Amino acid sequence: MVFPGFGKPPALYFLWILPKNLFSRICGFVANLKLPPFILQRLIRLFCHFYPIDLNEAEQSVEDFDCFNAFFTRKLRQGVRPLAEDPNALLCPVDGTLGEYGIIRDGNLLQAKGLEYRLEDLLQDPERKDLYDGGHYITLYLAPHNYHRIHSPAEGQVREFAYVPGDLWTVSELGVMHVPGLFARNERILTYLQTKAGECAIIKVGATVVGKIRVCYHDQVSNLPGATFSLSRLETPWHVERGGEIGGLSGSVSGKDFR
C-alpha cells in the first residue's frame, strides 16, 4: 500500500515524523519494568505465540525472567548452537536472516537492489576507508524473535571500537528498501577484531525500539542523548574466543547483562 502521489508505504511517513530515538528509549524503559509475574509470564507467552521462539533453547525458563527485556536478551543453553568443526571457518555471529553479501568495490556496499552506500560513511573513519576495499561484507538482519546476543566469528583481540550516534530507522525490509544509506544513518557500535587473517569489523546497528547496543569489553552503550562520535582504544586488548559473546541488542539493558 502507498499513498497516492507519494509512492512510499504509509508506515515510512509515520516513521519520518516519529521521534525514533526518544520513542526507543521509552520502549526500553517499559521493557525493563518489573511487572507482576502473572502479567509478565503471560506477555512472554503471548509474544512466543506470535513469533517462532523455542523457549526450550533458553538458559532460563519463563518463570525466571524478571522483566520483558531479560527475556528479549535471553541466553541460550550450552550446546544449542554448536560451532563449525573446521577451525578456519568463520562463524555466523548472530541468529538472523541474510540480507546482502558481496565484495566491497571502490568503497561501495549494496544495501538492496538499486541502493548502495559508502563504506566511509558507515565507518566514519578516514584512516580505514581503504583498508576494507576489496574485502567481503555480509549483512544479517535480526527479527524480533531472534536471539539478540552477538558472538565473535573468529578468535581474536579487540583493541579499538567506535560509537557512531545516529537515527533509529527500522532495519526491516521497509527501511532497507526505502531509506537511502540506512546502515550509515542509524546508531551503531563498531568492533574492530584483530584475527590471524587480519582485521574484521563487526558493526552492530540499532533500530526503532531495539535501539540499545552494548558490548562485553567496555561500558559504552548507544542511543545516548547528545552523544558524539568516538573512536576508543582499549588500554588492555580484550581477547575473545571463536564463538565468544561480544555484545548484544535490546531496548534497554543493564551492564551486568552483557559483561
N, C-alpha and C positions, 0 to 999 in steps of 0.2 A: 504493500500500500504506500502511495506517495501523495503529497499534497499537490493538487492541480497547479501547474505553473512553477512549482518549486523543484520537483524532480528528486527529492530526498525523502527517506522514510520519516514519518512524524516524530518517532522517538528521537531522531537525531536533533531535531529542532528543540525538543524538550531538554535534551542534554546540553544543548548550546546555552540555554538560559539558566540551567541548574548550577548553583554554586557547588561544583562537584567535590572539591577538596573538603569544604566545610560539611557537606552532606555525608561524605565518607567518614569524617571524624565523629559525627553524631551517630552514624550506624555502628561505628566501632565502640562508642561509649555504651550504646544499648546492648551490643553483643557481649559486653563484659559485665553486665549486671548479674548479680547473684539472685536469680529467680527462685521461688519455691520449687523444690524438687519435682512435685507432681506437674507443674506447669512446664518446667524446663525439659523434663523427660518426654512429655507429650509433644513439645515443639520439635525436639530432635527426631522423634519417630515420625512425625509428620513430614519433616524435611527429607528423611530417608524414604518416605513413601513416594515423594515426587521425584527424587533423584536416585540413580542406581548406586547406592552406597552399601557395601558389605561390612557391617559392623563387626563381624567375626574377625576381620583383619586388624581391628584396632587393639591397641595395647590395653585400653581401659574399656569398661562396659558403660552403657548409657547411665547407669546409676552413679558412676564415679565422676562424671563431669560436673563442675560447679558453676559453669556458665556456658552460653552457646559458643563463645569464642574458643573455649577449651576443647569443645567437640570439633569445631571447624579446623583447629590446628592439631588435631589428634595425631599421636604417634602410631606407627604400625608395629605389630608384633615382630619379633626377631624371626628372620627367615621368610617372611611373606613376599619379599622382593629379592630373590636370590641374584647374586652378581654373576655376570657372564664369566665363564671359566677362563677364557683367553685373557691373560693379564695385560695384554697390549690393547685390548678392545676398549674404546671409550664407552662409558655408561651413559644412559639417558638420565639426566639429573632430576627429572620430575615424572610424575604420573600426568600425562596430558595428551593433547592431540597435536599432531604435526601440522604446522601451518605452511611455512615455506622453508626451503633449504637451497643451497647453491654455493657458488664461488663469488667472493667479493671482487668486482671488476671496476677499476677506476673509481673506487670509493663508493660504489653504489650497491645497495641491498634491495631485494624485492620484498615489498610489503604484501601486495596482492597483484593480480593481473592488471597491468597498466599503471601501477603505483609503485614508485621507487622512493627511497630515502637515502640520505647521505650518511656514511659512516662517521664523518667528523661531527655531524650534528648529534648522532647517537652517543658518541664517546665524550664530546666536549673536551677533547684533549689533543691539541695540535701535534704534540710530540708522538702520538700513537696513530695518527690518521693514516700513515703509510705502512705501519707495522703489520697490519692485518690484510692489506691489499693482496689479492691472490689467494687468500686463505678461505676456508669454508665457514659458513654460518648456518644455523638452524633456528627456527622459531617454533616454540612449543607453547600451546595455549592450555591453561588450567581452567576447567569448567568448575562451577560451584561444588559439584560432588567429588572433585578430585582431591587427593591427598595434597596438602598445601605446604609441605616441607620440601626443601631443595637440597640435593646431595651433590657431592663432587664427582664429576665424570672420570677423574683420574687422581692418582696420588700426587701431591704437590705442596707448595707453600704459598700462602697469601702474604704478600709484603705491602701491597698498595690496594686501595679501594677508593671509589669516588661516589659521592652523593650528588645527584642532579635533580633539583626541585623542578616541578612542572605541573601540568594538568593531570586530571584523573578521568580521562575518557574511558569508556568501555573498551575492552580489548577483545570483545566478542566479534562475530562476523560483521555486525553493524558498524563498529568502529574501524575494523581492518579495511572494510570495503569503501568507507566514506570519509574517513578523517585522514587527510594527507600528512605524512610524517608522524603517524600516531606514536610509534615507539620512541621517537626523538622528541616528542612533546610531553609525554607522561612522566610522572615521578619515577625515579629509578635509582638503584644502587648497583654499581658495577664492581664486581670482584675480579681482581686480576690474579689468576692462578698460575704459578710457575711450575711447569711439569718438565719431565725429561725430554719431551718433544718440543718444548717452547712455551710461550705464554698463551694462556687461554682466558678470554673474557667471558665471565658468566654474568649476564645482565638481567637483573630482576626488575620487572616493570610493574608498577602499581596500576590499579584500575578503579573505576567507580565502585564504591562500597568496600572493595578489597584494596584499600589504599595504604596500609601499613606494611612496610618491609623491614625486616630485622635480619641481622647476620649473627653468626655464632662467635665471631672473632673480635667484635667491637660492640659498643653500646649505641652505635649510630642507628637511627630509625628514619623513616621517610614521612612525608606529609606533615611537616612541621611549619606552622605559620611563620612567614617572613624569612624562611631559610634561603641560603645562597649556596651556590656550587662550592663543593670542597673536594680536594684530592688529598687523601691522607696516607701516610706511610707508617706502618706498624713498627714500634720500637723493637719488638722481637717478632720475627717471622712466625706465622701460625701454620703449623703442619696439619694436613688433613689426609686421611687415608682414602683410597679409592672407595667411593660409595659413602663416605662420611658426610654427616649433615653439615651444611654451611649456612643455612638460613631458612627463611620462610615468609609467607604472605598471609595477611589476615586483615580484619577490620581494625583491630587494636589488640595488642598483646603485651603482657608484662615481660620484663627482661629475662626472668627465670625460665620462660617457656622455650627460649631458643639458645640459652647459654649454659 
